[in-house]
């Protein structure tokens, strides 16, 4: 069984979705993440083990390679899609309680900004890491985020901005979250965003890659 999970991890690392995928070329004709997840479940592997031994190591390698500049955003997206496709098979196990979410994360691209590729990649990585993500989409204002925090009893918010012109909206949203909620972590990201900017607007964290945010939440929220 460990062999199946190791192969699953490799498929996620390489971005192989299913057996019909042409990518990557050196794995053509082989089962992908979807088939291997189905096989593991049918053979009685615990869904939690599939997540922890199959999904997480594969995406951890991808995240570390991206952080080190060894791969680029398109490759991260391909791997995240493979994991997301296989994750659909595990969602019923989250819903039944066989797998417990680590917590809820409210995510959105801030008001005035219509870009969502980066946010969507972070969402897939967090979900693959066992977090439940409430995705509010794009062009999201503070009121919608605060309502989602209260409705979902969430303690983490992730904000994205790709335009320098919307970074000021991010500043105002962080201010309102901090003033109207209690003990909520606000993490920000996006191409123009920096740690210095995060510090200046009183955000709790900034990460330029999805794995950094996942590692931060796993460490911070486990205390």
N, C-alpha and C positions, 0 to 999 in steps of 0.2 A: 504493500500500500504506500509506503514511503516513496517508492519509485514513481508512482502516479503523481504524488504531490510534488515531487522534485521536477517532474516533467511539466506539471502545471505551472510551477514557479518559473521555469524556463520560458514557457509560452507567454507568460505575462511580461517577462523581461524583454523578450524579442518582439512582442506585439502580435502574436499569432492568435487571432480571434477564434477561428474554427477550421475544420478540415477543408472547407471550400476556399479558404483564403489563399491568395497567390503570394502573400507576404508572410514571413521573409522567404526568399527564393530557396534557401537551403533547407527549409522545413516543408516544402510543398508536398502535399499528399499525406502529411502526418496529422494526427488529431490536434485540435487547438484547445484553448482554455475552456471553451464551452463543453466540448465532448469529454474532456478530462474531469471537469467538475461533475458532469452527469455520471460518469463512470464511478468516480469516488463515492458519490452519494448512493448510487445503486448497490455498491459493494459494502455499504454500511459505515463508511467513514463519517465521523462526527463533523457536522457543519463547522463547528468551532475550529477543528483541526485543519479543515480545508482553508479556512480564513487565515489561521495563524501560521501554518506550515506551507501552504500553497501560494496564497495571494501576497501576504505581507513581505516575505523575503524577496520575491520577484520585483515588487514595486520599490522596495528599499534599495536594491541594486540600481534601479533606474534613477531613483532620487539622488543617490550618491554620485552617479555618473554625471547627472545634469549639474549638480552642485560643483563638481570638479571640472566642468567644461568639456567632458569627454563625449557627451551627446548634446543634442539641441532640442528645442521645443517641439518640433514635429515628431521626433522619436518618442518624447515623453507622452505626447497626445496619442500616438499609436498604441503604446503600452497601456495607457489609461483606458483606452477604448476596449482593449482585450479584457482587462480586469472588470470593467463596467459590464460588459456583455455576460461574463461568467457570474458576476455578482447578482444578476437578476435571478439566478437559480437559488441563491442563498437567502433572498429577501423573505420568503415564507418562514424561514427558520428564525429570522429576527422577529417577525410578527408573532410567531408562536411562543417566543421566549426561550427557545433552545439556545439561541445566541443572544447575548445581552449587548446592547449598544453601550459604548463608553460614555456617551452623553450626546447632547444636541448642539449643533452649530447653526446659527442663523447666518446666511450668506447673501450678499447682493452687491451689484455694481452700483456705485453711488449716483445720486440725482445728477442728470445732465450728461451721463456717460452711457453709451449704448454698446460698449464692448464687453464680451463675456467669455472669450476663449480661455483666458487665464483662469478666470473664476471657475469655469466648468472643469478644467483640469484639476484644480485644487479640490473641487467637490468630489470628483471620482476617486482621487487619492485618499481623501478623508473617509469616504464611504468604504473603500477597500481596507482601511485601517480600523474599521469597526465603529465609526462615528455616524450618527444620524444627521443628515444635512437637510435643513429647511431652506430651499433655494428660492429667494424672492425675485430673482431675475435681474433685469437691468433698470437703470433710471429710478433707483429706489430712494425715497426720502426718509428722514429720521422718524417720522410718525409711523410709517409702515414697519420699520425695523423694531421700534419700541413695542408696537402692538404684537409683533411676532415673538418678541422676547417674553412678553407677559403671557401670551396665549400658550406658548410651548414650554414655559418655565425653563428657558434656556439660560445658560451661563457663559456662552461664548458667541461672539459675533465676528464674522470675517468680512471686511470691506475691500472692494477692488476699485481701482481707477486707472485708466490708461491715458487720460488726457491731463496735461498740467492745469488746464482751466477748471477741471472738476476736483482738483485736490483741495480747493477751498471749501467745496461742498462736503468733502470728507471730514475736514476740520470741524465744520459745524455739526455734522452728524455725530461725531465722536463726543463733542461737547454736550449735546442733548442726551445721548445715551448715558454718559457719566452723571449728568445732573438729574435724570429721571428714573434711573434704575440703580440697583444695588448689587455689588459684587459680580459684575459682568465683565469678562475679559473682552477687549476689543483688539483684534489683530488686523493689520492692514497690509496691502500689497498692490503690485502693479508696476508697470515699466518705469514710470517717472518717480515712483515713491522710494524714499531712502529711510534708513534708520534715524538719521538726524531729523527728518520731517516727522516721523512717527513720534519721536521724543518731544518735538515741539508742540504737537497737538494732544499730548497726553494719552496716546495709544499705548496699549500694554505690550505690543509686539509688532515686529515687521520681519517678513521673510521674503526673499526673492525667489524661493523655490517651494513647491508643494511639500516636499519631504521635510523641510525645515519646520513648517507649520505643524505637520503631523507629529514630529518628534517633540516639539514644544508642548503641544496639547497633551500628548501621552505622559510627559513628565510632570507638567504643571497640574493637570487635573487628577493625577493619581495620588497627590499628596493628601 
